[in-house]
Amino acid sequence: MSTTTKAYLQLHLCVILWGFTPIFGRLISLDALSLVWWRMLITGIALLALPSVRHQLRRMPWRLTGAYAAIGLLLAVSWLLFYGAIKLSNASVGAICLAAGPIFLAIIEPLITRRPFNARELLLGVALIPGMALIVGGIPSDMYLGLAVGLASAFFLAAFSVFNKRMVDRAGALVVTGTEMTAGALSLMILAPVIPHTGAALQLPGWQDAWLLVVFAVGCTLAPFVLLMKVLRHISAFTMQMATNLEPVYAILIAIPLLGEQMELSPLFYLGVVVVIGAVILQPIIVRGKV
């Protein structure tokens, strides 16, 4: 097996592992606030436990550390909304909302970087409207709020991606992620009293939730991140984007046998998913001028 082929398969393994994130969001009984807090806390502690990460963090300028902390807060808000959407609807609805991320990115990135808007990207955003209309028609009305919260999550995730892309090369990847995760967990701890939640602000998990959280943090965050760092040495950014655009597909396909969510959703939902995913997959190809 060639190095490139191996890297491509490893990349898809990363995407499949990310596809499990909404599944864990549904299986873990904690509310969204506690779930995200534990995920970021476990991941942050695991990374900051590495001597090399702590050494780099001590040498990092305070201003740069503050910038990464602010980016970590953006990620925390995005995840909080994402898992809130899953709790309000289901894993499939939450996952398909991620597909709107590249479209929000096409709007947010030019505003932040002051580059011209790309007409092709904006037209693809318009192409998503019929798909989202089908999705709305294919879910029960009590899931509409979850869909709206999920789209808000995609917006914040796009904002996180833009700022993270601008800052990520100014320090090592592991120390950046460790700082962002830890800062996100600390931010949620401070903001917990004013964030809507059920029961205690930050809940202690039971035994079942505890082991699910550990698998979730290690298997869906740490492991794919470390693997991705190796993969990026052998594949192009274009290949990376094409593969990650499949994350909602994997998530929805995993949710069918594990959660039986097809019983809650009509064929219109899945038709809308096909339209949305088709537009998202075509986006990088069209923007590059290949079509």
N, C-alpha and C positions, 0 to 999 in steps of 0.2 A: 504494500500500500504506500503510495507516494505521500510526502509530507503535506502537500496541499489537500489531498483527499482526506487524510486523517484530520487535518484542521477543520475541514468542512463538516465532517461527521461530528467532531467535538463541538463545533458551533451549534449544530442542531440539537445536540444533547443539552447545551446550555439553554436553548430556547424551550425545549421540552420541560426542563426543570422549572423555568420561569412560568410555564403553562400551568404548573401545579399550584402557583401562589393563590389564585382565586379559590381553588379547591380547599386549601388549608384554611382560607378565610371563612369558608362555609362550615368546615368540620370543627374548627376551634370555637368553643362556646363563649369565649370572652367577647365583650363588645369591641368595637373597632378601635377605640382609644387604647384600651389595655393591650390588645393584640399588636398594634403598631409599636407601642412603647416597648413591649417585651422583645419584639423582633429587632428593633434598632439597638436596644440595650445589649442583648446577647451578642449581636454581630459586632457592635462597637467594642465591647469588652474583649471579645476574642481577638480582634485585630490589635487593640492597644496592649494586649498581653505580650505581643511579639517585641523583643528587645529592639530590633531594627526600627520598628514603627515608633516606639517611644523615643528613641534617639533622634530620629528625623523630626518628630513633633517638638522636642525641646529646642531644636535649632531653627524652627520655623518662626518668621517674624509674626508678632502679635496681630498685625493688620491682616496678614494673609490667613492666619488662623480664624480671625473674625469673619473673613469673607467666606471661608469654607463652612463655618458655623451657620451663617445666613443661608447658604445653599442647602445645608442639611435641614434647616427649618422648612424650606420649600418642599423638599422631599417628604418630610414628615406630614405636611399638610396634604400633599398629593396622596400618600398612602392612607392617611386617615379618611379622606373622602372616598378612596377606592374601596376600602374594606367596609366603610359605611354603606356604600352602594350595594355591596354584596349582601350585607345584613338586611338591607331594605328590599332587595329583589332576590337575585340568586347569582351564582358564579358565572353563568353564561352571559347574563346581562352586563355584569361588571366587566367581564373580559372584552366584550365587543366594544365597550366604551373606549378601551385603550386604542382601538383602531383609529379613533378620531385624533389621536396625538400628533401624527405627522401633519395634519391639516392645521391644527393650532400652531404647530411649529412654523409652518409657512407664513403665518400671520405675525407671530411674536418675534421671530428671529430678525426680520428686517427692521422692526421697530427698535430693537435693542442694539443691533450691530450697525444700524443705519445704512444697510445695503438696499438696493432696489428690490421691490416686490417681484416675485417670479410669477408671471401670468399663468403659466402652465400649472403651477402648484395651486393657485387660487381656483382655477377651473376644476381641478380635481376635488377641491373642497365642495364646489357646487354639485359635483357628481355624487357626493355622499348623501345629499339631501333625500333622494328617492329611497336609498337604502335605509336611512334612519326612519323615514316615514313608514316603511314596511315593518321595521322592528317595533315601532310604537304600536302599530296595528296588530302585532303578533304577541304582545305581552298583556297580562291582566292589568287593569287600571291601577291596582294597588302597587304595581311595580314602577309606575311613572316617576315617582320621587327618586327611587333608586337609580333610574336611568339618568335623570337630571344631575344627581350627585356624582354619578360615574363620569359624565361629560365634564363636570367641573374638575374632577380628578385629572382627567386627560389634559385639561388646560394647564393646571399647576405642574404636571409632569413635563409638559412641553417647556414651560418657563424654567424648570429645574435643568432640563437638558441643555438649554441655551447657555445659562450661566455656568453650568458645570463644564461644558465644552470649552468655554473661554478661560477657565481657571485651572482645569485638571492638569495641564502640563507644567504648572509652577511648583509641583512637589510630587513625591512618589505616589503611585496609584494606591498603595495600601494605606499610607498615612492619610491621604485625602479621604478615602472611604471611611477609615476609622474615625476621623475627625467629624465627618458629616453625620455618620450614624450616632456617635456619642452626643453631638450637639443636638440632633433631632430628638433623641431620647430625653435629654435635659430640658429642651424646649417644651416638650409635651408634659413633662412633670410640672413645670412652672405654670403652664397654661391649663392644666387639667381642671382646676376649679371652675373655669368659665367655658369649657368645652362640653357640649351636650353629651351625656352618657347615662347609662343605667347602672344602678347600684353604686358601689364604691368607685371613686374616680379612677384609681389604678388597682385593678383586681389581682389578687394572688391566684394563679391557676391551680386547678386540681391536678391529680396525677396524670389523668389522660391528656388534659390540655398542656401540661408541662412537657411531656415527651413529644407531643405534636409540635410545640413551639421550638424545641431544640432541633428537631428534624427540619422544621420549616426554616429556621434561621441558618442552619448549617447547609442543608441540602438545596434550598432555593435562593440563598443569598451568598454565603461564603464560597461554596464549592463552584457554582457557575462563574462567580467573579474571578477566582483564581484561574480557572480553566480558560476563561475568556482572555485573560492577560497573555496566555501562551498562544492562543488562537490568533490574536490580532497581529502577531509577527508574520503570519503566513497567508493572510487573506486581505482583500481590499475592503475599503469602507463601504463600497457599493454592495459587495457580497454580504457584509455584516448587516446592512440595512434591509436587504431583501429577506434575509433569514429571520431577523427580529420582527419583521412585519407579520410573520406567521404565528407569533405568540398567541393572539386571540383564537386562532384556529385550533391550535393544540389544546388550549384551555377548554374550549367548548367541546371538542371531541373527547377529552378526558372526563368532563362533567357528565356526559351522557351515561357511560356505564357505571361510574362511581356514585353519582348523585341522582340519576334518573330524572334530570331536569327537563328532558324532552316532554314529560307528562304535563309540565306547567306551561309550556310554550307551544304556540301554534306554528304550522308550516310557514306562515307569513314571516315569522321571526327569522327562520333559517334562510328564507329567500332574501330577506334584507341583509343577513350576514354575508351571503354570497356576493351581493352587490357591493357592500362596504369593503369587504376583504379584497375583492377584485380591484376596486379603485385604489386601495392602499398599496397593493402589490405592484400595480402599474405605475404608481407615482415615481419611484426612483428611475424606472426605465424611460418614462416620458420626459422627465426633467433632464435626464442625460441626453435626450434627443435620439434615443435608439428607436423610437416608434414615431 
